[in-house]
Amino acid sequence: MVERRKLPWGLLLSVFVLLMVTAYYLSGLAKLEGVTLENWQNQFVYILLHPLQNWWNDLTFTFLGIALIVW
């Protein structure tokens, strides 16, 4: 009889949560003024240093949907 390996649900869930949190914070870039291709990393560091601030905006669902498709 062929035995199947169990799916690593814990790892899959961890990757899912990490992708969703990253997508939420990346969508916060749309809320900041003056974000360009040259300074988006500095602005993203600002978002990561202020995680409890509300970063929800119109593009959040789009970013979360893209993260769900990537997952």
PDB file of N, CA, C, O and CB in Angstrom:
ATOM      1  N   MET A   1       0.837  -1.174   0.000  1.00  0.00           N
ATOM      2  CA  MET A   1       0.000   0.000   0.000  1.00  0.00           C
ATOM      3  C   MET A   1       0.889   1.248   0.000  1.00  0.00           C
ATOM      4  O   MET A   1       1.900   1.301   0.699  1.00  0.00           O
ATOM      5  CB  MET A   1      -0.956  -0.007   1.217  1.00  0.00           C
ATOM      6  N   VAL A   2       0.505   2.224  -0.775  1.00  0.00           N
ATOM      7  CA  VAL A   2       1.271   3.465  -0.875  1.00  0.00           C
ATOM      8  C   VAL A   2       0.807   4.412   0.224  1.00  0.00           C
ATOM      9  O   VAL A   2      -0.381   4.703   0.361  1.00  0.00           O
ATOM     10  CB  VAL A   2       1.108   4.121  -2.283  1.00  0.00           C
ATOM     11  N   GLU A   3       1.773   4.882   0.998  1.00  0.00           N
ATOM     12  CA  GLU A   3       1.434   5.823   2.062  1.00  0.00           C
ATOM     13  C   GLU A   3       1.730   7.241   1.599  1.00  0.00           C
ATOM     14  O   GLU A   3       2.802   7.526   1.063  1.00  0.00           O
ATOM     15  CB  GLU A   3       2.214   5.497   3.359  1.00  0.00           C
ATOM     16  N   ARG A   4       0.781   8.106   1.811  1.00  0.00           N
ATOM     17  CA  ARG A   4       0.966   9.507   1.443  1.00  0.00           C
ATOM     18  C   ARG A   4       1.494  10.280   2.638  1.00  0.00           C
ATOM     19  O   ARG A   4       1.134  10.021   3.786  1.00  0.00           O
ATOM     20  CB  ARG A   4      -0.356  10.127   0.935  1.00  0.00           C
ATOM     21  N   ARG A   5       2.349  11.228   2.336  1.00  0.00           N
ATOM     22  CA  ARG A   5       2.853  12.091   3.400  1.00  0.00           C
ATOM     23  C   ARG A   5       1.798  13.132   3.738  1.00  0.00           C
ATOM     24  O   ARG A   5       1.035  13.577   2.881  1.00  0.00           O
ATOM     25  CB  ARG A   5       4.184  12.771   2.987  1.00  0.00           C
ATOM     26  N   LYS A   6       1.777  13.506   5.005  1.00  0.00           N
ATOM     27  CA  LYS A   6       0.828  14.525   5.429  1.00  0.00           C
ATOM     28  C   LYS A   6       1.260  15.890   4.900  1.00  0.00           C
ATOM     29  O   LYS A   6       2.448  16.204   4.826  1.00  0.00           O
ATOM     30  CB  LYS A   6       0.708  14.553   6.967  1.00  0.00           C
ATOM     31  N   LEU A   7       0.279  16.675   4.542  1.00  0.00           N
ATOM     32  CA  LEU A   7       0.557  18.042   4.115  1.00  0.00           C
ATOM     33  C   LEU A   7       1.015  18.865   5.319  1.00  0.00           C
ATOM     34  O   LEU A   7       0.441  18.740   6.401  1.00  0.00           O
ATOM     35  CB  LEU A   7      -0.696  18.683   3.453  1.00  0.00           C
ATOM     36  N   PRO A   8       2.026  19.692   5.150  1.00  0.00           N
ATOM     37  CA  PRO A   8       2.493  20.524   6.267  1.00  0.00           C
ATOM     38  C   PRO A   8       1.583  21.745   6.455  1.00  0.00           C
ATOM     39  O   PRO A   8       1.923  22.850   6.032  1.00  0.00           O
ATOM     40  CB  PRO A   8       3.955  20.981   6.026  1.00  0.00           C
ATOM     41  N   TRP A   9       0.428  21.536   7.090  1.00  0.00           N
ATOM     42  CA  TRP A   9      -0.553  22.600   7.233  1.00  0.00           C
ATOM     43  C   TRP A   9      -0.007  23.783   8.020  1.00  0.00           C
ATOM     44  O   TRP A   9      -0.346  24.929   7.728  1.00  0.00           O
ATOM     45  CB  TRP A   9      -1.796  22.070   7.905  1.00  0.00           C
ATOM     46  N   GLY A  10       0.829  23.521   9.005  1.00  0.00           N
ATOM     47  CA  GLY A  10       1.401  24.610   9.789  1.00  0.00           C
ATOM     48  C   GLY A  10       2.265  25.524   8.942  1.00  0.00           C
ATOM     49  O   GLY A  10       2.192  26.747   9.068  1.00  0.00           O
ATOM     50  N   LEU A  11       3.085  24.938   8.077  1.00  0.00           N
ATOM     51  CA  LEU A  11       3.939  25.726   7.192  1.00  0.00           C
ATOM     52  C   LEU A  11       3.104  26.503   6.177  1.00  0.00           C
ATOM     53  O   LEU A  11       3.373  27.675   5.914  1.00  0.00           O
ATOM     54  CB  LEU A  11       4.942  24.816   6.467  1.00  0.00           C
ATOM     55  N   LEU A  12       2.096  25.854   5.610  1.00  0.00           N
ATOM     56  CA  LEU A  12       1.228  26.533   4.647  1.00  0.00           C
ATOM     57  C   LEU A  12       0.486  27.702   5.295  1.00  0.00           C
ATOM     58  O   LEU A  12       0.346  28.763   4.686  1.00  0.00           O
ATOM     59  CB  LEU A  12       0.223  25.543   4.048  1.00  0.00           C
ATOM     60  N   LEU A  13       0.016  27.512   6.516  1.00  0.00           N
ATOM     61  CA  LEU A  13      -0.674  28.585   7.219  1.00  0.00           C
ATOM     62  C   LEU A  13       0.278  29.725   7.548  1.00  0.00           C
ATOM     63  O   LEU A  13      -0.096  30.894   7.452  1.00  0.00           O
ATOM     64  CB  LEU A  13      -1.319  28.057   8.494  1.00  0.00           C
ATOM     65  N   SER A  14       1.500  29.397   7.933  1.00  0.00           N
ATOM     66  CA  SER A  14       2.495  30.430   8.242  1.00  0.00           C
ATOM     67  C   SER A  14       2.825  31.264   7.007  1.00  0.00           C
ATOM     68  O   SER A  14       2.923  32.488   7.094  1.00  0.00           O
ATOM     69  CB  SER A  14       3.775  29.790   8.801  1.00  0.00           C
ATOM     70  N   VAL A  15       2.998  30.612   5.862  1.00  0.00           N
ATOM     71  CA  VAL A  15       3.284  31.330   4.616  1.00  0.00           C
ATOM     72  C   VAL A  15       2.094  32.208   4.234  1.00  0.00           C
ATOM     73  O   VAL A  15       2.274  33.336   3.776  1.00  0.00           O
ATOM     74  CB  VAL A  15       3.612  30.334   3.470  1.00  0.00           C
ATOM     75  N   PHE A  16       0.881  31.692   4.423  1.00  0.00           N
ATOM     76  CA  PHE A  16      -0.324  32.459   4.114  1.00  0.00           C
ATOM     77  C   PHE A  16      -0.412  33.726   4.963  1.00  0.00           C
ATOM     78  O   PHE A  16      -0.672  34.811   4.443  1.00  0.00           O
ATOM     79  CB  PHE A  16      -1.569  31.598   4.329  1.00  0.00           C
ATOM     80  N   VAL A  17      -0.196  33.584   6.262  1.00  0.00           N
ATOM     81  CA  VAL A  17      -0.262  34.745   7.161  1.00  0.00           C
ATOM     82  C   VAL A  17       0.834  35.747   6.820  1.00  0.00           C
ATOM     83  O   VAL A  17       0.587  36.953   6.810  1.00  0.00           O
ATOM     84  CB  VAL A  17      -0.137  34.302   8.636  1.00  0.00           C
ATOM     85  N   LEU A  18       2.035  35.266   6.543  1.00  0.00           N
ATOM     86  CA  LEU A  18       3.141  36.152   6.186  1.00  0.00           C
ATOM     87  C   LEU A  18       2.831  36.930   4.901  1.00  0.00           C
ATOM     88  O   LEU A  18       3.096  38.130   4.825  1.00  0.00           O
ATOM     89  CB  LEU A  18       4.438  35.343   6.017  1.00  0.00           C
ATOM     90  N   LEU A  19       2.277  36.256   3.903  1.00  0.00           N
ATOM     91  CA  LEU A  19       1.912  36.928   2.653  1.00  0.00           C
ATOM     92  C   LEU A  19       0.816  37.970   2.868  1.00  0.00           C
ATOM     93  O   LEU A  19       0.875  39.057   2.293  1.00  0.00           O
ATOM     94  CB  LEU A  19       1.454  35.902   1.620  1.00  0.00           C
ATOM     95  N   MET A  20      -0.177  37.648   3.687  1.00  0.00           N
ATOM     96  CA  MET A  20      -1.268  38.584   3.926  1.00  0.00           C
ATOM     97  C   MET A  20      -0.792  39.824   4.680  1.00  0.00           C
ATOM     98  O   MET A  20      -1.188  40.942   4.349  1.00  0.00           O
ATOM     99  CB  MET A  20      -2.383  37.899   4.702  1.00  0.00           C
ATOM    100  N   VAL A  21       0.047  39.631   5.683  1.00  0.00           N
ATOM    101  CA  VAL A  21       0.568  40.772   6.442  1.00  0.00           C
ATOM    102  C   VAL A  21       1.445  41.643   5.553  1.00  0.00           C
ATOM    103  O   VAL A  21       1.355  42.870   5.598  1.00  0.00           O
ATOM    104  CB  VAL A  21       1.365  40.290   7.674  1.00  0.00           C
ATOM    105  N   THR A  22       2.293  41.012   4.745  1.00  0.00           N
ATOM    106  CA  THR A  22       3.145  41.776   3.831  1.00  0.00           C
ATOM    107  C   THR A  22       2.304  42.551   2.816  1.00  0.00           C
ATOM    108  O   THR A  22       2.607  43.706   2.516  1.00  0.00           O
ATOM    109  CB  THR A  22       4.123  40.839   3.101  1.00  0.00           C
ATOM    110  N   ALA A  23       1.260  41.931   2.290  1.00  0.00           N
ATOM    111  CA  ALA A  23       0.387  42.617   1.331  1.00  0.00           C
ATOM    112  C   ALA A  23      -0.328  43.791   1.990  1.00  0.00           C
ATOM    113  O   ALA A  23      -0.492  44.842   1.370  1.00  0.00           O
ATOM    114  CB  ALA A  23      -0.641  41.638   0.742  1.00  0.00           C
ATOM    115  N   TYR A  24      -0.754  43.622   3.238  1.00  0.00           N
ATOM    116  CA  TYR A  24      -1.421  44.715   3.957  1.00  0.00           C
ATOM    117  C   TYR A  24      -0.480  45.898   4.129  1.00  0.00           C
ATOM    118  O   TYR A  24      -0.867  47.046   3.908  1.00  0.00           O
ATOM    119  CB  TYR A  24      -1.922  44.235   5.332  1.00  0.00           C
ATOM    120  N   TYR A  25       0.756  45.615   4.523  1.00  0.00           N
ATOM    121  CA  TYR A  25       1.720  46.696   4.717  1.00  0.00           C
ATOM    122  C   TYR A  25       2.132  47.328   3.387  1.00  0.00           C
ATOM    123  O   TYR A  25       2.337  48.540   3.322  1.00  0.00           O
ATOM    124  CB  TYR A  25       2.955  46.175   5.451  1.00  0.00           C
ATOM    125  N   LEU A  26       2.256  46.533   2.336  1.00  0.00           N
ATOM    126  CA  LEU A  26       2.573  47.108   1.023  1.00  0.00           C
ATOM    127  C   LEU A  26       1.440  47.997   0.518  1.00  0.00           C
ATOM    128  O   LEU A  26       1.687  49.002  -0.149  1.00  0.00           O
ATOM    129  CB  LEU A  26       2.855  45.994   0.005  1.00  0.00           C
ATOM    130  N   SER A  27       0.207  47.634   0.831  1.00  0.00           N
ATOM    131  CA  SER A  27      -0.907  48.492   0.423  1.00  0.00           C
ATOM    132  C   SER A  27      -0.886  49.807   1.188  1.00  0.00           C
ATOM    133  O   SER A  27      -1.447  50.801   0.726  1.00  0.00           O
ATOM    134  CB  SER A  27      -2.247  47.777   0.641  1.00  0.00           C
ATOM    135  N   GLY A  28      -0.253  49.824   2.340  1.00  0.00           N
ATOM    136  CA  GLY A  28      -0.115  51.065   3.096  1.00  0.00           C
ATOM    137  C   GLY A  28       0.734  52.092   2.389  1.00  0.00           C
ATOM    138  O   GLY A  28       0.650  53.280   2.701  1.00  0.00           O
ATOM    139  N   LEU A  29       1.551  51.663   1.442  1.00  0.00           N
ATOM    140  CA  LEU A  29       2.347  52.615   0.663  1.00  0.00           C
ATOM    141  C   LEU A  29       1.454  53.582  -0.111  1.00  0.00           C
ATOM    142  O   LEU A  29       1.841  54.724  -0.358  1.00  0.00           O
ATOM    143  CB  LEU A  29       3.274  51.870  -0.305  1.00  0.00           C
ATOM    144  N   ALA A  30       0.265  53.128  -0.493  1.00  0.00           N
ATOM    145  CA  ALA A  30      -0.649  53.992  -1.233  1.00  0.00           C
ATOM    146  C   ALA A  30      -1.225  55.088  -0.342  1.00  0.00           C
ATOM    147  O   ALA A  30      -1.718  56.099  -0.841  1.00  0.00           O
ATOM    148  CB  ALA A  30      -1.778  53.168  -1.841  1.00  0.00           C
ATOM    149  N   LYS A  31      -1.166  54.893   0.967  1.00  0.00           N
ATOM    150  CA  LYS A  31      -1.707  55.881   1.893  1.00  0.00           C
ATOM    151  C   LYS A  31      -0.721  57.011   2.168  1.00  0.00           C
ATOM    152  O   LYS A  31      -1.126  58.096   2.587  1.00  0.00           O
ATOM    153  CB  LYS A  31      -2.096  55.211   3.196  1.00  0.00           C
ATOM    154  N   LEU A  32       0.557  56.773   1.939  1.00  0.00           N
ATOM    155  CA  LEU A  32       1.580  57.782   2.199  1.00  0.00           C
ATOM    156  C   LEU A  32       1.735  58.702   0.995  1.00  0.00           C
ATOM    157  O   LEU A  32       1.533  58.296  -0.150  1.00  0.00           O
ATOM    158  CB  LEU A  32       2.925  57.116   2.540  1.00  0.00           C
ATOM    159  N   GLU A  33       2.089  59.924   1.273  1.00  0.00           N
ATOM    160  CA  GLU A  33       2.301  60.909   0.210  1.00  0.00           C
ATOM    161  C   GLU A  33       3.739  60.845  -0.286  1.00  0.00           C
ATOM    162  O   GLU A  33       4.660  60.626   0.500  1.00  0.00           O
ATOM    163  CB  GLU A  33       1.970  62.333   0.708  1.00  0.00           C
ATOM    164  N   GLY A  34       3.932  61.032  -1.573  1.00  0.00           N
ATOM    165  CA  GLY A  34       5.265  61.162  -2.138  1.00  0.00           C
ATOM    166  C   GLY A  34       6.049  59.875  -2.268  1.00  0.00           C
ATOM    167  O   GLY A  34       7.279  59.907  -2.235  1.00  0.00           O
ATOM    168  N   VAL A  35       5.382  58.745  -2.414  1.00  0.00           N
ATOM    169  CA  VAL A  35       6.090  57.474  -2.585  1.00  0.00           C
ATOM    170  C   VAL A  35       6.468  57.333  -4.057  1.00  0.00           C
ATOM    171  O   VAL A  35       5.611  57.418  -4.937  1.00  0.00           O
ATOM    172  CB  VAL A  35       5.212  56.258  -2.109  1.00  0.00           C
ATOM    173  N   THR A  36       7.748  57.118  -4.316  1.00  0.00           N
ATOM    174  CA  THR A  36       8.242  56.925  -5.680  1.00  0.00           C
ATOM    175  C   THR A  36       9.031  55.623  -5.730  1.00  0.00           C
ATOM    176  O   THR A  36       9.226  54.964  -4.709  1.00  0.00           O
ATOM    177  CB  THR A  36       9.125  58.131  -6.143  1.00  0.00           C
ATOM    178  N   LEU A  37       9.477  55.263  -6.920  1.00  0.00           N
ATOM    179  CA  LEU A  37      10.299  54.064  -7.053  1.00  0.00           C
ATOM    180  C   LEU A  37      11.646  54.230  -6.373  1.00  0.00           C
ATOM    181  O   LEU A  37      12.312  53.240  -6.066  1.00  0.00           O
ATOM    182  CB  LEU A  37      10.499  53.724  -8.515  1.00  0.00           C
ATOM    183  N   GLU A  38      12.050  55.455  -6.137  1.00  0.00           N
ATOM    184  CA  GLU A  38      13.342  55.699  -5.502  1.00  0.00           C
ATOM    185  C   GLU A  38      13.276  55.610  -3.981  1.00  0.00           C
ATOM    186  O   GLU A  38      14.265  55.251  -3.343  1.00  0.00           O
ATOM    187  CB  GLU A  38      13.862  57.054  -5.905  1.00  0.00           C
ATOM    188  N   ASN A  39      12.124  55.933  -3.392  1.00  0.00           N
ATOM    189  CA  ASN A  39      12.063  55.966  -1.934  1.00  0.00           C
ATOM    190  C   ASN A  39      11.036  55.008  -1.324  1.00  0.00           C
ATOM    191  O   ASN A  39      10.717  55.137  -0.142  1.00  0.00           O
ATOM    192  CB  ASN A  39      11.757  57.354  -1.488  1.00  0.00           C
ATOM    193  N   TRP A  40      10.517  54.064  -2.088  1.00  0.00           N
ATOM    194  CA  TRP A  40       9.490  53.182  -1.547  1.00  0.00           C
ATOM    195  C   TRP A  40      10.028  52.303  -0.427  1.00  0.00           C
ATOM    196  O   TRP A  40       9.279  51.934   0.478  1.00  0.00           O
ATOM    197  CB  TRP A  40       8.914  52.317  -2.647  1.00  0.00           C
ATOM    198  N   GLN A  41      11.313  51.961  -0.472  1.00  0.00           N
ATOM    199  CA  GLN A  41      11.875  51.121   0.585  1.00  0.00           C
ATOM    200  C   GLN A  41      11.936  51.877   1.907  1.00  0.00           C
ATOM    201  O   GLN A  41      11.650  51.307   2.960  1.00  0.00           O
ATOM    202  CB  GLN A  41      13.275  50.631   0.193  1.00  0.00           C
ATOM    203  N   ASN A  42      12.303  53.147   1.863  1.00  0.00           N
ATOM    204  CA  ASN A  42      12.320  53.947   3.085  1.00  0.00           C
ATOM    205  C   ASN A  42      10.914  54.115   3.651  1.00  0.00           C
ATOM    206  O   ASN A  42      10.720  54.073   4.866  1.00  0.00           O
ATOM    207  CB  ASN A  42      12.946  55.317   2.817  1.00  0.00           C
ATOM    208  N   GLN A  43       9.948  54.302   2.782  1.00  0.00           N
ATOM    209  CA  GLN A  43       8.563  54.435   3.229  1.00  0.00           C
ATOM    210  C   GLN A  43       8.048  53.108   3.794  1.00  0.00           C
ATOM    211  O   GLN A  43       7.284  53.099   4.759  1.00  0.00           O
ATOM    212  CB  GLN A  43       7.666  54.905   2.067  1.00  0.00           C
ATOM    213  N   PHE A  44       8.464  51.995   3.198  1.00  0.00           N
ATOM    214  CA  PHE A  44       8.048  50.683   3.699  1.00  0.00           C
ATOM    215  C   PHE A  44       8.648  50.414   5.074  1.00  0.00           C
ATOM    216  O   PHE A  44       7.995  49.815   5.929  1.00  0.00           O
ATOM    217  CB  PHE A  44       8.460  49.574   2.717  1.00  0.00           C
ATOM    218  N   VAL A  45       9.876  50.848   5.292  1.00  0.00           N
ATOM    219  CA  VAL A  45      10.490  50.719   6.623  1.00  0.00           C
ATOM    220  C   VAL A  45       9.702  51.540   7.634  1.00  0.00           C
ATOM    221  O   VAL A  45       9.510  51.104   8.769  1.00  0.00           O
ATOM    222  CB  VAL A  45      11.977  51.176   6.598  1.00  0.00           C
ATOM    223  N   TYR A  46       9.243  52.722   7.233  1.00  0.00           N
ATOM    224  CA  TYR A  46       8.414  53.545   8.118  1.00  0.00           C
ATOM    225  C   TYR A  46       7.139  52.791   8.495  1.00  0.00           C
ATOM    226  O   TYR A  46       6.722  52.810   9.653  1.00  0.00           O
ATOM    227  CB  TYR A  46       8.063  54.896   7.442  1.00  0.00           C
ATOM    228  N   ILE A  47       6.521  52.130   7.516  1.00  0.00           N
ATOM    229  CA  ILE A  47       5.301  51.363   7.784  1.00  0.00           C
ATOM    230  C   ILE A  47       5.599  50.209   8.735  1.00  0.00           C
ATOM    231  O   ILE A  47       4.821  49.948   9.652  1.00  0.00           O
ATOM    232  CB  ILE A  47       4.692  50.829   6.468  1.00  0.00           C
ATOM    233  N   LEU A  48       6.715  49.520   8.528  1.00  0.00           N
ATOM    234  CA  LEU A  48       7.071  48.400   9.399  1.00  0.00           C
ATOM    235  C   LEU A  48       7.389  48.857  10.817  1.00  0.00           C
ATOM    236  O   LEU A  48       7.158  48.115  11.772  1.00  0.00           O
ATOM    237  CB  LEU A  48       8.258  47.649   8.826  1.00  0.00           C
ATOM    238  N   LEU A  49       7.913  50.061  10.962  1.00  0.00           N
ATOM    239  CA  LEU A  49       8.227  50.582  12.293  1.00  0.00           C
ATOM    240  C   LEU A  49       6.991  51.116  13.020  1.00  0.00           C
ATOM    241  O   LEU A  49       7.043  51.362  14.225  1.00  0.00           O
ATOM    242  CB  LEU A  49       9.267  51.681  12.181  1.00  0.00           C
ATOM    243  N   HIS A  50       5.888  51.297  12.304  1.00  0.00           N
ATOM    244  CA  HIS A  50       4.626  51.749  12.891  1.00  0.00           C
ATOM    245  C   HIS A  50       3.524  50.738  12.548  1.00  0.00           C
ATOM    246  O   HIS A  50       2.589  51.074  11.822  1.00  0.00           O
ATOM    247  CB  HIS A  50       4.249  53.181  12.377  1.00  0.00           C
ATOM    248  N   PRO A  51       3.624  49.501  13.062  1.00  0.00           N
ATOM    249  CA  PRO A  51       2.695  48.448  12.629  1.00  0.00           C
ATOM    250  C   PRO A  51       1.267  48.610  13.153  1.00  0.00           C
ATOM    251  O   PRO A  51       0.337  48.067  12.558  1.00  0.00           O
ATOM    252  CB  PRO A  51       3.218  47.119  13.065  1.00  0.00           C
ATOM    253  N   LEU A  52       1.075  49.337  14.240  1.00  0.00           N
ATOM    254  CA  LEU A  52      -0.265  49.436  14.809  1.00  0.00           C
ATOM    255  C   LEU A  52      -1.085  50.583  14.224  1.00  0.00           C
ATOM    256  O   LEU A  52      -2.257  50.745  14.565  1.00  0.00           O
ATOM    257  CB  LEU A  52      -0.170  49.600  16.297  1.00  0.00           C
ATOM    258  N   GLN A  53      -0.485  51.367  13.358  1.00  0.00           N
ATOM    259  CA  GLN A  53      -1.226  52.433  12.687  1.00  0.00           C
ATOM    260  C   GLN A  53      -2.152  51.808  11.648  1.00  0.00           C
ATOM    261  O   GLN A  53      -1.861  50.737  11.116  1.00  0.00           O
ATOM    262  CB  GLN A  53      -0.257  53.464  12.023  1.00  0.00           C
ATOM    263  N   ASN A  54      -3.251  52.470  11.363  1.00  0.00           N
ATOM    264  CA  ASN A  54      -4.212  51.948  10.395  1.00  0.00           C
ATOM    265  C   ASN A  54      -3.707  52.203   8.976  1.00  0.00           C
ATOM    266  O   ASN A  54      -3.631  53.352   8.541  1.00  0.00           O
ATOM    267  CB  ASN A  54      -5.606  52.593  10.602  1.00  0.00           C
ATOM    268  N   TRP A  55      -3.364  51.141   8.260  1.00  0.00           N
ATOM    269  CA  TRP A  55      -2.869  51.263   6.883  1.00  0.00           C
ATOM    270  C   TRP A  55      -3.920  50.839   5.864  1.00  0.00           C
ATOM    271  O   TRP A  55      -3.591  50.647   4.694  1.00  0.00           O
ATOM    272  CB  TRP A  55      -1.608  50.425   6.699  1.00  0.00           C
ATOM    273  N   TRP A  56      -5.169  50.688   6.277  1.00  0.00           N
ATOM    274  CA  TRP A  56      -6.237  50.242   5.386  1.00  0.00           C
ATOM    275  C   TRP A  56      -6.593  51.354   4.403  1.00  0.00           C
ATOM    276  O   TRP A  56      -6.751  52.506   4.807  1.00  0.00           O
ATOM    277  CB  TRP A  56      -7.485  49.816   6.195  1.00  0.00           C
ATOM    278  N   ASN A  57      -6.721  51.022   3.116  1.00  0.00           N
ATOM    279  CA  ASN A  57      -7.113  51.993   2.096  1.00  0.00           C
ATOM    280  C   ASN A  57      -7.848  51.274   0.969  1.00  0.00           C
ATOM    281  O   ASN A  57      -8.195  50.100   1.099  1.00  0.00           O
ATOM    282  CB  ASN A  57      -5.874  52.753   1.546  1.00  0.00           C
ATOM    283  N   ASP A  58      -8.083  51.974  -0.127  1.00  0.00           N
ATOM    284  CA  ASP A  58      -8.851  51.409  -1.245  1.00  0.00           C
ATOM    285  C   ASP A  58      -8.135  50.254  -1.940  1.00  0.00           C
ATOM    286  O   ASP A  58      -8.793  49.386  -2.514  1.00  0.00           O
ATOM    287  CB  ASP A  58      -9.149  52.490  -2.256  1.00  0.00           C
ATOM    288  N   LEU A  59      -6.829  50.225  -1.902  1.00  0.00           N
ATOM    289  CA  LEU A  59      -6.072  49.186  -2.604  1.00  0.00           C
ATOM    290  C   LEU A  59      -5.782  47.952  -1.750  1.00  0.00           C
ATOM    291  O   LEU A  59      -5.155  47.007  -2.228  1.00  0.00           O
ATOM    292  CB  LEU A  59      -4.777  49.759  -3.095  1.00  0.00           C
ATOM    293  N   THR A  60      -6.226  47.949  -0.508  1.00  0.00           N
ATOM    294  CA  THR A  60      -5.891  46.836   0.380  1.00  0.00           C
ATOM    295  C   THR A  60      -6.474  45.523  -0.128  1.00  0.00           C
ATOM    296  O   THR A  60      -5.783  44.504  -0.142  1.00  0.00           O
ATOM    297  CB  THR A  60      -6.395  47.118   1.794  1.00  0.00           C
ATOM    298  N   PHE A  61      -7.744  45.534  -0.547  1.00  0.00           N
ATOM    299  CA  PHE A  61      -8.347  44.300  -1.058  1.00  0.00           C
ATOM    300  C   PHE A  61      -7.621  43.794  -2.300  1.00  0.00           C
ATOM    301  O   PHE A  61      -7.489  42.585  -2.491  1.00  0.00           O
ATOM    302  CB  PHE A  61      -9.824  44.526  -1.376  1.00  0.00           C
ATOM    303  N   THR A  62      -7.156  44.700  -3.136  1.00  0.00           N
ATOM    304  CA  THR A  62      -6.408  44.306  -4.330  1.00  0.00           C
ATOM    305  C   THR A  62      -5.112  43.610  -3.947  1.00  0.00           C
ATOM    306  O   THR A  62      -4.787  42.552  -4.485  1.00  0.00           O
ATOM    307  CB  THR A  62      -6.113  45.527  -5.208  1.00  0.00           C
ATOM    308  N   PHE A  63      -4.373  44.206  -3.017  1.00  0.00           N
ATOM    309  CA  PHE A  63      -3.117  43.608  -2.580  1.00  0.00           C
ATOM    310  C   PHE A  63      -3.351  42.264  -1.892  1.00  0.00           C
ATOM    311  O   PHE A  63      -2.590  41.320  -2.104  1.00  0.00           O
ATOM    312  CB  PHE A  63      -2.380  44.558  -1.639  1.00  0.00           C
ATOM    313  N   LEU A  64      -4.396  42.172  -1.072  1.00  0.00           N
ATOM    314  CA  LEU A  64      -4.691  40.904  -0.405  1.00  0.00           C
ATOM    315  C   LEU A  64      -5.112  39.837  -1.416  1.00  0.00           C
ATOM    316  O   LEU A  64      -4.765  38.666  -1.257  1.00  0.00           O
ATOM    317  CB  LEU A  64      -5.794  41.098   0.649  1.00  0.00           C
ATOM    318  N   GLY A  65      -5.848  40.226  -2.445  1.00  0.00           N
ATOM    319  CA  GLY A  65      -6.228  39.279  -3.495  1.00  0.00           C
ATOM    320  C   GLY A  65      -5.029  38.769  -4.268  1.00  0.00           C
ATOM    321  O   GLY A  65      -4.950  37.583  -4.589  1.00  0.00           O
ATOM    322  N   ILE A  66      -4.096  39.659  -4.567  1.00  0.00           N
ATOM    323  CA  ILE A  66      -2.875  39.236  -5.259  1.00  0.00           C
ATOM    324  C   ILE A  66      -2.079  38.277  -4.383  1.00  0.00           C
ATOM    325  O   ILE A  66      -1.541  37.284  -4.873  1.00  0.00           O
ATOM    326  CB  ILE A  66      -2.008  40.459  -5.639  1.00  0.00           C
ATOM    327  N   ALA A  67      -2.003  38.573  -3.087  1.00  0.00           N
ATOM    328  CA  ALA A  67      -1.282  37.684  -2.170  1.00  0.00           C
ATOM    329  C   ALA A  67      -1.962  36.320  -2.086  1.00  0.00           C
ATOM    330  O   ALA A  67      -1.290  35.293  -1.994  1.00  0.00           O
ATOM    331  CB  ALA A  67      -1.188  38.314  -0.770  1.00  0.00           C
ATOM    332  N   LEU A  68      -3.286  36.310  -2.116  1.00  0.00           N
ATOM    333  CA  LEU A  68      -4.018  35.040  -2.087  1.00  0.00           C
ATOM    334  C   LEU A  68      -3.742  34.221  -3.341  1.00  0.00           C
ATOM    335  O   LEU A  68      -3.581  33.003  -3.261  1.00  0.00           O
ATOM    336  CB  LEU A  68      -5.526  35.292  -1.946  1.00  0.00           C
ATOM    337  N   ILE A  69      -3.686  34.872  -4.492  1.00  0.00           N
ATOM    338  CA  ILE A  69      -3.379  34.169  -5.742  1.00  0.00           C
ATOM    339  C   ILE A  69      -1.955  33.631  -5.714  1.00  0.00           C
ATOM    340  O   ILE A  69      -1.704  32.512  -6.161  1.00  0.00           O
ATOM    341  CB  ILE A  69      -3.571  35.103  -6.953  1.00  0.00           C
ATOM    342  N   VAL A  70      -1.014  34.429  -5.186  1.00  0.00           N
ATOM    343  CA  VAL A  70       0.381  33.971  -5.088  1.00  0.00           C
ATOM    344  C   VAL A  70       0.483  32.774  -4.160  1.00  0.00           C
ATOM    345  O   VAL A  70       1.252  31.850  -4.425  1.00  0.00           O
ATOM    346  CB  VAL A  70       1.298  35.107  -4.589  1.00  0.00           C
ATOM    347  N   TRP A  71      -0.284  32.777  -3.071  1.00  0.00           N
ATOM    348  CA  TRP A  71      -0.233  31.672  -2.123  1.00  0.00           C
ATOM    349  C   TRP A  71      -0.734  30.401  -2.767  1.00  0.00           C
ATOM    350  O   TRP A  71      -0.767  29.353  -2.121  1.00  0.00           O
ATOM    351  CB  TRP A  71      -1.050  31.990  -0.875  1.00  0.00           C
TER     352      TRP A  71
END
